[in-house]
Amino acid sequence: MNLLIIRLIIFAVLFLVGLKLYRMYRQWKLDHEGSPADSHGEGKQMVRCAWCQVHVPESEALRDKGEWFCSSAHRDRYLQERQSDESE
């Protein structure tokens, strides 16, 4: 009877140690490979759209006449408004 309890305790301890090692390995693997979310803008330079003031990654933004824009539509609106202000 005592031998059965000792074997059961040893098995439980080995199982818990194995589970802990597996969790440590999984965390190490995630840290070294990076998650898919990391490759979509994290750690990159952000710029502000001159029209709507929204921040976008520099790699996705448009630049025209020294200003940054989140889309071509906002670039066109901003430049059109700027031209109308200059003509007045």
C-alpha positions in Angstrom: 0.0 0.0 0.0 2.8 2.4 0.9 4.6 1.7 -2.3 1.5 2.5 -4.4 1.1 5.9 -2.7 4.8 6.7 -3.2 4.6 5.8 -6.9 1.4 7.9 -7.3 3.2 10.9 -5.6 6.3 10.4 -7.9 4.0 10.3 -11.0 2.2 13.4 -10.0 5.4 15.3 -9.3 6.9 14.2 -12.7 3.6 15.2 -14.5 3.7 18.7 -12.9 7.4 19.2 -13.7 6.7 18.1 -17.3 3.8 20.5 -17.6 5.9 23.3 -16.3 8.7 22.6 -18.7 6.3 22.4 -21.6 4.9 25.9 -20.7 8.4 27.3 -20.4 9.3 25.9 -23.8 6.1 27.3 -25.4 6.8 30.8 -24.0 10.4 30.7 -25.1 9.3 29.7 -28.6 6.8 32.6 -28.8 9.4 35.0 -27.6 12.0 34.0 -30.2 9.6 33.6 -33.2 7.4 36.6 -32.5 3.7 36.6 -33.0 2.0 37.4 -36.4 0.8 40.7 -34.9 4.4 41.9 -34.4 5.0 42.0 -38.1 2.1 44.4 -38.8 3.4 47.7 -37.6 4.7 47.2 -34.1 8.0 49.0 -33.6 7.7 51.0 -36.8 7.7 54.8 -37.1 4.2 56.3 -36.9 3.1 59.5 -38.7 0.0 61.6 -38.5 -2.4 62.3 -41.4 -2.5 66.0 -42.1 -6.2 65.8 -42.8 -7.8 63.5 -40.1 -4.9 63.5 -37.5 -5.0 59.6 -37.4 -1.6 57.9 -36.8 -0.6 55.3 -39.4 2.7 53.4 -40.0 5.1 55.3 -42.1 5.3 52.4 -44.5 1.6 52.6 -45.2 1.3 56.4 -45.4 1.5 58.7 -48.4 3.8 61.8 -48.4 3.1 64.9 -50.6 4.6 68.4 -50.2 6.1 67.6 -46.8 2.8 66.3 -45.3 1.8 62.8 -44.4 -1.6 61.3 -45.3 -3.4 58.0 -44.5 -5.1 57.8 -47.9 -5.1 59.4 -51.4 -8.6 60.7 -50.7 -7.4 62.7 -47.7 -4.4 63.9 -49.6 -6.6 65.2 -52.3 -9.0 66.9 -49.9 -6.1 68.5 -47.9 -4.4 69.8 -51.1 -7.7 71.1 -52.5 -8.5 72.9 -49.3 -5.0 74.4 -49.1 -5.2 75.6 -52.7 -8.6 77.3 -52.0 -7.2 79.0 -48.9 -4.2 80.3 -50.8 -6.3 81.7 -53.7 -8.4 83.8 -51.3 
